[in-house]
Amino acid sequence: MNIFRFFAVLSLLFIFTVQGVGCSKKANNNTIHVGYFPNITHAQAVIGLANGAFASHLGPDIKIESTLFNAGPSIIEAVFSEDIDIAYVGPSPAINGYVRSGGKAFKVVSGVAIGGALFVIRPDSDIKKAGDLSGKRIASPQLGNTQDIALREYIRKSGLKSREKGGTVNILPLRNPDILNLFMRKQIDGAWVPEPWCSRLIREAGGEIFLDESTLWKDGRFCSTLIIVGTNFFNNHPDWVKQWLTAQVEITQWINQHPKMARKILFEQIKALSGIYLPEEIISDALSRVVFTYDPVATSIYSYADMAYSAGYLGDRKPDLSGLVDLHILNKVLTEKELPIAEDLPLMGEEK
């Protein structure tokens, strides 16, 4: 399916469900609307909203309303409609959303997490090297999502093609819970997934690691979650954005300094928010593969865009992402805290 048609359908479905909601949300001009996922790679949002860290920085006059999402495209649509002001999302939905809006809808203002994506296979799949993927059924979490793009790029660089492009590798975009179920039933041979699903495939389904995505990146660093801010909100409330990012930096530092306490809060909050019980050993395994940071590792965003273009997801021309990342507010916060500043995204055509 053409990626633009795919997202167009999602857009129409989302518009019909939220068109009566936007006005009521925006009636209160002292409210920040935040979207995130109840999972490990969105840990700063999960922890900071639970313990009041964001609220304490914004003060009593600013109200925070948070909304849980399950997929990147839906959170992007909510930013498009201005029902969400600040969102935690993966790089692929951010790139697609930026391109679709002509660079007008939002900006990336900070990183959240890097790493935490593995290619896990069944031990009896007879996959020992990349060439063995021919004829296999390999799952990704969603058509065009970050792991789907990484998988397709790996297959392309390995000299193989997906079935829909005339090749022999059967790529199945599926929901993460369905991936786990089909993996257990031996109906798929492997999956390229994010945490905590990597750890669940290994712990609960007997999977083994075929490839850690970090080994494919310079210094093992690639973004897995970013913070985006709607353009109008960014322009109208830079002080609120700064206060939010100040809290984001402090929560990130706290997580890295207190990993056991952070793990406990995540364990409790993910269960409370999603109703999903994750054993502590799975959360511990997942956290060992994720690095929490405010640096968006902007060069990896640029690389993901190249991968998406190669996969045919971004049209006939390489996208101009030169305005996607704006770190000037984050860098003000970091300078005030005497921390190293984050790097900006290079312009198209520059060396990565």
N, C-alpha and C positions, 0 to 999 in steps of 0.2 A: 504494500500500500504506500502510495506517495505520502511522505511525511507531512506535507502541507495540508493534504486532504484529511489526514488523520487528526491533526491539531484543529483543523477547521470544524470538524464534527464535534470535537471536545468543546470548542469555543461556543458553538450554538447550544449544546446541551447545558453548559455552565451558565450562559446568559439567561436561558429560560428559567433556571432555578434561582438565580440571585437577583434578577432585575427588580424584584420588589423589596430587596433587602438593603441595597446600597444607600438609599435616601435616609432610612431610619438610622443606619450606622453613623452617617456623617452629620446627623442632627446635632451631635455633641462635638464641638470643635476642640474640646480639651481631652479628647480620647485618642490614644494610639492603638491601631488595630494591627495585631501581630499574628503571623501564620507560621506554623512549624510542624514537624512530625514528632510523635512521641517515640523517638528512637535514640540510639547511642550517639550517632554522628551529629545530632542536634542537642548535645548535652548541655551547652551553656543556656539555651532557651529553657530546656526542661528544668534545670537546677535554678536558674535565675528567676524564673517566674514562680517556682515553688517556694523559694526562700525570701522573696521580696527584694532581691538585689536591684533589679531594674526599677522597681517602684521607689526605692529609697533614693536613687539618683535623680529621678524625675520629679519627686516631691508630691505632696498631697493634692495639689491642684490638677495633676495630670492622671487620667484614668487609663489603665491598660486593659484592653479586651483581646484575649487570645483565642485563636481558632485552630483546631487540629486538622491536618490534612493527611492524605495517604499517598498522594502522587504529585510529582513536580508540575505536570501540565495544569492541574487544577489550581495549584497555588499561584501559578503565573497568571491564569485567567482572573483570579481574585485581585491581583495587583493591577492588571489591565483595567478592571472596573473600579479601581480605587476602594474596594472593600477591604483590602489589606494594604497597610502602609509600609510595614517592615516584614520581610519574609526570610526564612531559612530554607535554602534550596540547593540542589546539586548544580554543577556547572553546565551539564547538557541542557536542562530546561531553561537555565538562565540564558545560554547562548541562543537557543531557539526563540525564546521570548523576545530577546533584544533584536534579533534579525526580523522577526515578524512585525514588530512595532516600528521598524525603521529607526531603531536607536532612541526612541522617544519615551518609552514606558517607565524605565527604571535604570538604576545604576548599581553596580556591585560596590559596596562600601567597606567590606571586611571579609576576612576568612573566618572559618569556624573550626573545620577539621580537615586533616589530610590523612590519606591512607585508608585502610579498612576495606579493601576489595580483593577477593581471591577467586581464582578459577579452581573449583572443587570438582573432583571426578569420583565415580564409583570405582573401588579397587578392582572389580571384575570387568571393567569396561575395555580392557586391553589398550588403553591410551598410555603410551610411554613417551611419545614425542609429538610435535605439532602435526606431522604428516598423518598420524593415526586418527586425527579428527575426521578424516574423510569417511563419510557414511554414518557418522555419529549424530545423535540428537543432543544438542547443547542448548540450555535455557539461559535467558537473560530476563531481568525483572520487568522490562517494558520496552516496546518498540521505540527506539530513539533515545532511551535514557542513557545515563553516563556509562553504566556497565555494558549495555548493549553496544554502544559505540566502541568501547575499548575492545570488546570481544571481536567485533567485525574488523577492526584494525589489525588485531593479532592474526586473525585468519588470513586477511589480505597479505600481510607481510610474510606469512608462512607459505605463500604461493597457492593458497586455496581460495575457494569462493563459496558463498552461501548458495543454497538451492535456488532461491528466487533470482539469483544472478547467473544461473546456469552451472553452478558448482555442485559439490557433493556433501557439504556440511549443512545439516538441517538445524537452523537457529529458531528456537521457539520462545518468543516473548511471552512471559507468563507472570502472574502475581507471585510474589515471594512465598506465600503459604502453599500455593499450588506447586511451586518448584520443589519444596520440601516433601510434599505428599507424593509427587511423581518420582522423585529421587528414591524415596523409601520403597516404592512399588516397582522400581527398576524399569520405569518407562522412559527415563532420560538417562543419558550417560554422564552428563556433567552440567555444571552451571557456573556462570560468572556473576557473582552476587556481592552485595555489600554486607558489612556487619550489621546486626548480629547473625544474619542468615548464613554466613560462611561457617561460623562456629556451630550453628544448629545443624547444618549439613554434616559437619564432622562429628559432633558429639552425639546427635540423635539418629543420624542416618548412616553412620559408619563411613562417611566420605573421607577422601584424602586430598591434600593440597597438590594440585598439578602446577599451579603458578601463582605467585604473589604479585599482584600488579605493580607493587612498589619497585620490583626488580627491573621494570621496564622504563623507569623514570630516572632522570639525573638526580643523584643524591637520595633516591627513593622517595622524592617529594612530589605529590600531586594532590590537587584540591579535591575534596569529596563533598564539602558543604560550604556554602557562601552565604553572606547576608546581602540581600538586595533591598533597595528603598525606592518606592515610587517617586518619579521625577518631581511631581508637584509637591509632594510631602518633603522631599529633599530640599527643594528651593524655598518652600514656605516656612519650614521648621528646622533649619540647620542646628539650632541650639538643642532641640530635642534629640536629633540624630547624634550630636556629640555626647549628650548625656547617656544615651543608649550605648554608644560605643565605649564610653568610659566604663560602664558596668560590664560590658562584654569583655573588655581587656582584663578587668579585675577578676571576673568569674573564671576566665581562662587560666589566669595565674593560680587561682585557688584550686582548681581541679588538678593542675599539674603538681601543686605542692601538697595536696591532700587526697591522693588517689583512692585510699580505702574509704574515706568519708564520701567522696564523690560516687564511688561504686555503690555504696549503700543507698544514697539518695536516688540514683538512677534506677536501682533495683525496685525501690518502693514506688517511684513516680511512674515508671513505664507500666507497671502493673495497674496503678490507680487510673492512669490516663487511657490506656488502651485495653485493659482487661486481660492482657497477655502476661502470663507468668513466665519469666525467664530465670532459670536457675542461676545462682550467683556464679557458678563456674563458667557458664556461657558468657555472662556479662564480663567476667574477668578475662576470659580468652579474647573477647571482642575488643575490650579496652587496650589489651596489649598490642593490638595492631592498628590502633587509631592514635593520632597525635592531635591534641587540641591546640589551636593557634589562632591568632587574629590575622596572620599573614595569608592572603588569598592564593599565594603561589601563582601569581598572575600569568606567568609564562605557560603554566600547565593549562590554563583556560584557553589560551591561544592555540596550544597543541590539540586540545579537545575539539576546537573549532575546525582545525585541519582534518581531524579524523572524521568529524561529522560531514564535512564537505566531500571527503573521499568516499564515504558511505552513501552519498547522494541525498543527504538530508537537508542541505542548505541551498538548493537550487543550482543554477549553472555558473554562478560567479562566487568567488571566495568573499565572505562577508567582511565588511569593514567594522572591526571591533574597537577602533581607537577611542571611542567614547564610553565603552562599557564600564570600565573600572575607574572610579574616582575615589582616591584614598586620601584626599587632602584633609578631611575631617579626622579620619583615623590617625593620620600622621601628626596632627595637632595634639591629639590625646597622647600618643606615644612620646612625642617630644616633651610634653609637660611631665610625663612620668619618667623621663630620661631613659627611654627604651629605644632600641634601634627602630627606625622607620621601615614601613613595608615598601616594596618596590611597586612601581606602576606597570601596567600592561604595555609591552612594546607596541609601537605602531606597526601596521601591516607591512611586511617586507623586511622588518628589522631582524637581526639575528636573535634567536631564542636562546 
